[in-house]
Amino acid sequence: MTHVLVTGGCGYIGSVLVPLLRRDGRVDRVTVMDDLSSGTPRALAGQLGDETVQFRQGDVRQYGDVEAAAREADAVIHLAAITGAASTHDRREATIATNYDGTENVCTAAGKTGVDTLVFASSCNVYGRAPTTDIDETVAPEPINPYAETKRDAEQLVAETGEEFGVDTVSLRLATNYGDAPGVRFNLVVNSFVFRALTGRPLTVYGDGSNWRPFIHVRDAARAYRAAALAPADWPQNVYNVGATDENYRVADVARLVSEEVAPVDITYLEDEHPGPSYHVNFDRLDETGFAPEWTLCEGIRDLQEAFVDE
């Protein structure tokens, strides 16, 4: 039986992951640590009361908070981060403090308290604007925003923790998340497009929409974190891209798909002086773990629509 600490557990992915862990027969206790700066207690609705899930308000930037939460934990899933990659250009210092310094605190605490397994939430955003359409884990990251920079640098901290303390460590470079969840976010392209289409507003694409993104449903993301934390032997590499090769889409195609599936709305294209990341990702290494996403983008779009529409 495993005691799992989830940092940032009141956020988007955490709101799906915590119930998943709570229902797993291999887990006897889940500790959620969150400073509630962006997460919400609503994410824990229905999860408290039987002492399986415990909440600790804490900040990953404060080492004492992290070490206190990590005591007696067997596995740590480190989700806490400043997200919204494009917006981090205006929040560089805060992003470094949370995403890099906070990860350093988590790594130090994991080593000192005897944690067996540490799973780090990284992102395919680290690849920047890669020219190839077959990006695997051997491609050197070239981040173009502070969010991605801190994720790349924090991956190295996680790997070093494994080497120094004998902790099973892995960094999961997640595809772009989407999908309904108790802590759903609307600064993600698919979620934003579906909501705008349902409310009759045009879908805004920055640039010509030719940039590539891989997508993964938030429920599949949560499943991946659970799998890596509870069966670390199946995830022996330092880094994995997590998603599905068939789920790589150009942003313009996502907009057209939402317009077709949800409601026929206009799609507007705005010139972008600073084009965002573009990465078409290969997920062959993930196949070696036995894990595979279950959701397709079309299914996730329909599910989001149903979540907003009163049948």
VOMAR-600362 format. One record per residue (C-alpha): residue number from 1; residue in three letters; y, z negated, x. Coordinates in pm, 1 decimal, padded with zeros to 6 digits. Example, Ala and Ser with C-alpha at 12.3 -4.5 7.8 and 13.67 -1.06 7.14 Angstrom:
BEGIN
pos, code, y, z, x
1, ala, -00450.0, -00780.0, 01230.0;
2, ser, -00106.0, -00714.0, 01367.0;
***
This chain:
BEGIN
pos, code, y, z, x
1, met, 00000.0, 00000.0, 00000.0;
2, thr, 00338.0, 00103.0, 00131.9;
3, his, 00688.0, -00040.4, 00111.1;
4, val, 00940.1, 00245.2, 00118.7;
5, leu, 01312.1, 00211.3, 00188.6;
6, val, 01526.6, 00492.0, 00045.2;
7, thr, 01883.5, 00506.2, 00173.5;
8, gly, 02119.9, 00681.3, -00064.0;
9, gly, 01862.3, 00630.0, -00336.5;
10, cys, 02119.5, 00640.3, -00617.1;
11, gly, 02218.7, 00996.5, -00533.6;
12, tyr, 02097.4, 01330.5, -00663.9;
13, ile, 01758.7, 01354.8, -00490.5;
14, gly, 01711.3, 00978.2, -00493.1;
15, ser, 01741.6, 00970.0, -00871.1;
16, val, 01421.5, 01180.1, -00885.9;
17, leu, 01249.1, 01040.8, -00576.5;
18, val, 01263.7, 00671.3, -00669.1;
19, pro, 01071.8, 00710.1, -00998.9;
20, leu, 00824.2, 00937.9, -00819.6;
21, leu, 00756.0, 00667.8, -00560.1;
22, arg, 00742.2, 00395.1, -00823.2;
23, arg, 00462.8, 00579.1, -01005.6;
24, asp, 00266.3, 00652.6, -00689.5;
25, gly, -00041.6, 00435.3, -00647.8;
26, arg, 00005.7, 00426.6, -00269.7;
27, val, 00341.1, 00248.3, -00304.4;
28, asp, 00377.8, -00117.8, -00394.9;
29, arg, 00750.9, -00157.9, -00337.3;
30, val, 01061.5, 00060.1, -00317.6;
31, thr, 01390.2, -00068.3, -00178.7;
32, val, 01696.7, 00138.1, -00264.1;
33, met, 01999.9, 00094.1, -00040.9;
34, asp, 02320.7, 00260.9, -00155.8;
35, asp, 02689.6, 00183.7, -00122.0;
36, leu, 02756.0, 00348.1, -00463.7;
37, ser, 03047.3, 00547.7, -00320.2;
38, ser, 02902.9, 00868.5, -00462.7;
39, gly, 02576.6, 00760.5, -00622.6;
40, thr, 02557.9, 00584.4, -00955.4;
41, pro, 02349.8, 00291.4, -01086.3;
42, arg, 02253.7, 00521.6, -01376.1;
43, ala, 02013.0, 00680.6, -01130.2;
44, leu, 01800.3, 00362.7, -01151.6;
45, ala, 01791.4, 00351.3, -01531.7;
46, gly, 01441.6, 00257.8, -01641.1;
47, gln, 01326.3, 00177.0, -01286.7;
48, leu, 01411.6, -00192.7, -01261.2;
49, gly, 01258.1, -00501.9, -01414.3;
50, asp, 00907.3, -00525.6, -01268.7;
51, glu, 01014.9, -00598.2, -00907.5;
52, thr, 00858.4, -00273.1, -00783.3;
53, val, 01205.2, -00126.1, -00729.7;
54, gln, 01467.5, -00345.0, -00565.0;
55, phe, 01831.4, -00255.9, -00510.0;
56, arg, 02044.5, -00358.1, -00213.0;
57, gln, 02408.4, -00254.2, -00201.7;
58, gly, 02476.4, -00155.7, 00156.9;
59, asp, 02649.0, 00095.4, 00379.4;
60, val, 02461.6, 00290.3, 00647.8;
61, arg, 02773.6, 00267.6, 00864.1;
62, gln, 02714.8, -00109.4, 00883.4;
63, tyr, 02419.3, -00184.0, 01109.4;
64, gly, 02358.1, -00527.4, 00959.8;
65, asp, 02316.8, -00375.3, 00612.6;
66, val, 02062.2, -00127.8, 00740.8;
67, glu, 01854.2, -00372.9, 00941.0;
68, ala, 01840.6, -00618.3, 00650.6;
69, ala, 01717.1, -00345.3, 00418.3;
70, ala, 01461.8, -00212.5, 00669.3;
71, arg, 01287.7, -00545.2, 00725.9;
72, glu, 00929.1, -00529.5, 00597.8;
73, ala, 00958.4, -00157.7, 00518.0;
74, asp, 00670.6, 00063.0, 00628.1;
75, ala, 00849.0, 00392.4, 00569.7;
76, val, 01214.9, 00495.0, 00550.8;
77, ile, 01342.6, 00804.2, 00371.2;
78, his, 01699.1, 00850.4, 00492.1;
79, leu, 01897.7, 01041.9, 00229.9;
80, ala, 02237.1, 00870.7, 00256.9;
81, ala, 02502.6, 01120.6, 00362.4;
82, ile, 02834.9, 01278.4, 00286.4;
83, thr, 02743.6, 01610.2, 00125.6;
84, gly, 02936.2, 01912.7, -00000.1;
85, ala, 02927.5, 02106.4, 00326.3;
86, ala, 03243.2, 02312.7, 00274.3;
87, ser, 03451.9, 02006.9, 00187.7;
88, thr, 03360.6, 01828.4, 00510.7;
89, his, 03612.0, 02039.3, 00705.5;
90, asp, 03871.5, 01804.2, 00557.4;
91, arg, 03655.9, 01493.8, 00614.6;
92, arg, 03530.9, 01537.2, 00969.2;
93, glu, 03569.8, 01176.3, 01087.3;
94, ala, 03420.9, 01030.1, 00770.5;
95, thr, 03133.6, 01280.2, 00786.4;
96, ile, 03053.1, 01187.2, 01145.5;
97, ala, 03070.4, 00814.9, 01065.0;
98, thr, 02825.6, 00841.7, 00776.7;
99, asn, 02597.7, 01129.6, 00870.5;
100, tyr, 02566.9, 01075.3, 01245.4;
101, asp, 02662.1, 00714.0, 01313.9;
102, gly, 02483.9, 00604.6, 00995.6;
103, thr, 02168.1, 00786.3, 01104.7;
104, glu, 02192.5, 00619.1, 01445.6;
105, asn, 02193.9, 00282.6, 01267.4;
106, val, 01891.1, 00380.6, 01059.7;
107, cys, 01704.2, 00495.0, 01371.2;
108, thr, 01785.2, 00177.0, 01562.5;
109, ala, 01682.6, -00043.4, 01270.8;
110, ala, 01358.8, 00151.4, 01221.8;
111, gly, 01268.2, 00097.3, 01584.9;
112, lys, 01361.9, -00270.4, 01594.4;
113, thr, 01193.9, -00369.8, 01266.6;
114, gly, 00865.6, -00187.6, 01329.2;
115, val, 00893.6, 00087.7, 01068.4;
116, asp, 00593.4, 00322.7, 01086.5;
117, thr, 00748.1, 00639.6, 00940.8;
118, leu, 01100.7, 00780.1, 00926.5;
119, val, 01182.5, 01090.0, 00720.8;
120, phe, 01529.3, 01236.8, 00766.6;
121, ala, 01712.2, 01455.8, 00514.9;
122, ser, 01842.5, 01752.7, 00709.3;
123, ser, 01942.6, 02093.9, 00573.7;
124, cys, 01895.4, 02467.5, 00626.4;
125, asn, 02276.1, 02469.6, 00637.5;
126, val, 02237.6, 02398.8, 01010.2;
127, tyr, 02158.3, 02769.2, 01066.2;
128, gly, 02515.5, 02875.0, 00982.7;
129, arg, 02556.7, 03250.3, 00948.0;
130, ala, 02234.0, 03371.3, 01105.7;
131, pro, 02201.0, 03750.1, 01138.6;
132, thr, 01821.7, 03754.9, 01101.2;
133, thr, 01647.4, 03742.3, 00764.2;
134, asp, 01345.7, 03556.3, 00897.4;
135, ile, 01482.2, 03222.1, 01016.4;
136, asp, 01209.6, 02983.1, 01124.7;
137, glu, 01234.3, 02650.4, 01301.4;
138, thr, 01247.8, 02815.3, 01645.3;
139, val, 01588.8, 02970.9, 01565.6;
140, ala, 01865.4, 02768.1, 01729.4;
141, pro, 02100.0, 02609.2, 01472.8;
142, glu, 02458.8, 02733.0, 01478.1;
143, pro, 02639.5, 02505.8, 01229.4;
144, ile, 02978.6, 02615.5, 01098.8;
145, asn, 03092.4, 02295.9, 00924.5;
146, pro, 03094.2, 01922.2, 01007.5;
147, tyr, 02815.0, 01852.2, 00757.3;
148, ala, 02577.0, 02088.5, 00935.9;
149, glu, 02691.3, 01974.8, 01280.5;
150, thr, 02610.6, 01612.9, 01201.3;
151, lys, 02274.6, 01706.1, 01050.4;
152, arg, 02178.1, 01901.6, 01363.6;
153, asp, 02286.2, 01621.5, 01594.5;
154, ala, 02118.8, 01353.9, 01383.1;
155, glu, 01788.3, 01542.3, 01400.9;
156, gln, 01790.5, 01476.8, 01774.9;
157, leu, 01844.9, 01105.2, 01716.9;
158, val, 01546.7, 01098.9, 01481.3;
159, ala, 01321.7, 01278.3, 01730.1;
160, glu, 01427.0, 01041.4, 02010.8;
161, thr, 01347.2, 00742.4, 01790.0;
162, gly, 00993.1, 00870.1, 01748.5;
163, glu, 00951.8, 00907.9, 02123.2;
164, glu, 01105.7, 00571.4, 02212.4;
165, phe, 00951.4, 00348.7, 01948.6;
166, gly, 00632.2, 00532.0, 01849.4;
167, val, 00759.3, 00591.5, 01496.4;
168, asp, 00625.9, 00891.8, 01303.7;
169, thr, 00947.9, 01089.2, 01253.7;
170, val, 01025.4, 01418.2, 01084.3;
171, ser, 01342.2, 01601.6, 00979.2;
172, leu, 01321.3, 01813.5, 00665.5;
173, arg, 01563.8, 02105.5, 00658.2;
174, leu, 01592.6, 02144.3, 00283.5;
175, ala, 01689.4, 02465.4, 00109.1;
176, thr, 01990.3, 02441.4, -00125.2;
177, asn, 01909.6, 02202.0, -00407.0;
178, tyr, 01954.6, 02266.6, -00778.2;
179, gly, 01810.7, 02144.1, -01106.7;
180, asp, 01842.9, 01871.0, -01365.2;
181, ala, 01818.0, 01508.0, -01253.6;
182, pro, 01954.1, 01168.8, -01362.3;
183, gly, 02208.2, 01193.1, -01077.9;
184, val, 02274.0, 01566.6, -01114.7;
185, arg, 02548.4, 01715.2, -00892.8;
186, phe, 02780.3, 01995.2, -00998.0;
187, asn, 02917.6, 02093.2, -00658.2;
188, leu, 02598.4, 02292.8, -00604.0;
189, val, 02610.6, 02662.9, -00678.8;
190, val, 02326.9, 02695.5, -00933.0;
191, asn, 02417.7, 02380.8, -01126.1;
192, ser, 02782.4, 02482.5, -01133.5;
193, phe, 02703.4, 02837.8, -01248.7;
194, val, 02480.3, 02717.6, -01533.7;
195, phe, 02739.9, 02472.2, -01660.8;
196, arg, 03016.4, 02731.0, -01642.5;
197, ala, 02807.2, 02988.8, -01824.5;
198, leu, 02724.7, 02742.1, -02100.6;
199, thr, 03093.2, 02664.1, -02144.3;
200, gly, 03195.7, 03029.4, -02150.5;
201, arg, 03376.8, 03038.0, -01817.7;
202, pro, 03348.2, 03307.9, -01551.2;
203, leu, 03128.5, 03253.6, -01248.5;
204, thr, 03332.5, 03254.4, -00929.0;
205, val, 03171.5, 03404.6, -00618.9;
206, tyr, 03356.4, 03361.7, -00289.5;
207, gly, 03348.9, 03672.9, -00075.5;
208, asp, 03130.3, 03965.0, -00178.4;
209, gly, 02831.6, 03745.6, -00264.3;
210, ser, 02607.7, 03905.4, -00002.3;
211, asn, 02540.6, 03577.2, 00176.8;
212, trp, 02181.8, 03454.3, 00157.3;
213, arg, 02065.2, 03108.7, 00048.5;
214, pro, 01716.5, 02968.3, -00007.9;
215, phe, 01686.4, 02739.8, -00311.6;
216, ile, 01462.9, 02445.2, -00398.6;
217, his, 01444.8, 02246.4, -00719.6;
218, val, 01544.0, 01882.2, -00680.7;
219, arg, 01202.8, 01774.5, -00811.7;
220, asp, 01030.3, 01975.2, -00540.0;
221, ala, 01267.4, 01825.6, -00282.9;
222, ala, 01170.4, 01475.9, -00397.9;
223, arg, 00801.4, 01568.7, -00378.5;
224, ala, 00849.2, 01687.0, -00020.2;
225, tyr, 01012.5, 01361.3, 00089.3;
226, arg, 00735.7, 01160.4, -00075.4;
227, ala, 00466.0, 01373.4, 00090.2;
228, ala, 00618.1, 01339.4, 00436.7;
229, ala, 00668.3, 00963.0, 00401.3;
230, leu, 00323.8, 00880.6, 00264.7;
231, ala, 00112.0, 01125.2, 00465.2;
232, pro, 00292.7, 01161.6, 00800.4;
233, ala, -00017.0, 01295.1, 00976.0;
234, asp, 00018.8, 01612.7, 00769.1;
235, trp, 00371.2, 01664.5, 00907.3;
236, pro, 00325.1, 01649.1, 01286.9;
237, gln, 00619.3, 01871.4, 01388.4;
238, asn, 00968.7, 01731.8, 01448.0;
239, val, 01133.4, 01972.0, 01203.6;
240, tyr, 01031.2, 02167.1, 00892.6;
241, asn, 01218.0, 02413.4, 00676.6;
242, val, 01142.3, 02309.6, 00317.9;
243, gly, 01155.0, 02569.8, 00042.6;
244, ala, 00976.6, 02894.8, -00048.9;
245, thr, 01027.7, 03236.8, 00104.2;
246, asp, 01038.6, 03403.9, -00239.1;
247, glu, 01326.0, 03175.2, -00335.7;
248, asn, 01579.6, 03330.6, -00095.2;
249, tyr, 01861.6, 03489.2, -00298.2;
250, arg, 02199.6, 03645.5, -00236.6;
251, val, 02470.2, 03441.1, -00410.8;
252, ala, 02580.8, 03744.7, -00614.1;
253, asp, 02224.3, 03780.8, -00744.1;
254, val, 02220.7, 03413.7, -00846.2;
255, ala, 02536.9, 03470.6, -01048.6;
256, arg, 02383.5, 03774.5, -01221.2;
257, leu, 02064.3, 03583.4, -01292.5;
258, val, 02253.9, 03293.9, -01453.9;
259, ser, 02460.1, 03536.8, -01662.5;
260, glu, 02139.6, 03703.6, -01784.0;
261, glu, 01939.8, 03385.6, -01846.7;
262, val, 02207.9, 03153.0, -01986.3;
263, ala, 02500.6, 03346.5, -02133.8;
264, pro, 02674.1, 03677.4, -02060.7;
265, val, 02989.9, 03574.0, -01875.9;
266, asp, 03216.2, 03752.4, -01631.4;
267, ile, 03153.9, 03725.6, -01260.1;
268, thr, 03467.0, 03719.4, -01046.1;
269, tyr, 03478.3, 03775.5, -00671.5;
270, leu, 03744.8, 03603.4, -00461.9;
271, glu, 03830.9, 03705.3, -00110.7;
272, asp, 03722.3, 03435.7, 00132.3;
273, glu, 03895.5, 03407.6, 00469.1;
274, his, 03621.5, 03173.8, 00592.0;
275, pro, 03287.5, 03304.1, 00465.3;
276, gly, 03033.1, 03032.3, 00403.1;
277, pro, 02690.3, 03008.0, 00562.1;
278, ser, 02431.7, 03279.7, 00513.9;
279, tyr, 02067.7, 03216.9, 00597.7;
280, his, 01745.1, 03379.6, 00478.1;
281, val, 01476.0, 03130.5, 00573.1;
282, asn, 01107.9, 03151.2, 00664.1;
283, phe, 00888.3, 02864.0, 00541.2;
284, asp, 00555.3, 02949.1, 00707.1;
285, arg, 00544.8, 02623.1, 00904.1;
286, leu, 00565.7, 02428.0, 00577.4;
287, asp, 00242.0, 02593.0, 00463.4;
288, glu, 00058.4, 02406.5, 00741.8;
289, thr, 00135.2, 02072.5, 00572.4;
290, gly, -00034.5, 02169.5, 00246.1;
291, phe, 00290.9, 02118.8, 00055.9;
292, ala, 00432.7, 02393.5, -00165.1;
293, pro, 00725.0, 02396.9, -00410.4;
294, glu, 00629.0, 02437.5, -00774.8;
295, trp, 00955.2, 02553.8, -00935.0;
296, thr, 01109.7, 02899.8, -00935.9;
297, leu, 01483.7, 02953.5, -00967.4;
298, cys, 01444.3, 03117.3, -01309.1;
299, glu, 01247.3, 02818.9, -01439.3;
300, gly, 01503.3, 02577.0, -01299.0;
301, ile, 01793.6, 02763.8, -01459.4;
302, arg, 01622.8, 02753.0, -01800.3;
303, asp, 01545.1, 02383.5, -01755.4;
304, leu, 01908.1, 02307.2, -01672.4;
305, gln, 02017.9, 02500.9, -01979.5;
306, glu, 01781.0, 02304.0, -02202.7;
307, ala, 01911.0, 01976.5, -02057.6;
308, phe, 02263.1, 02063.4, -02179.9;
309, val, 02174.8, 02218.4, -02514.9;
310, asp, 02095.7, 01999.3, -02813.8;
311, glu, 01786.2, 02159.1, -02965.6;
***
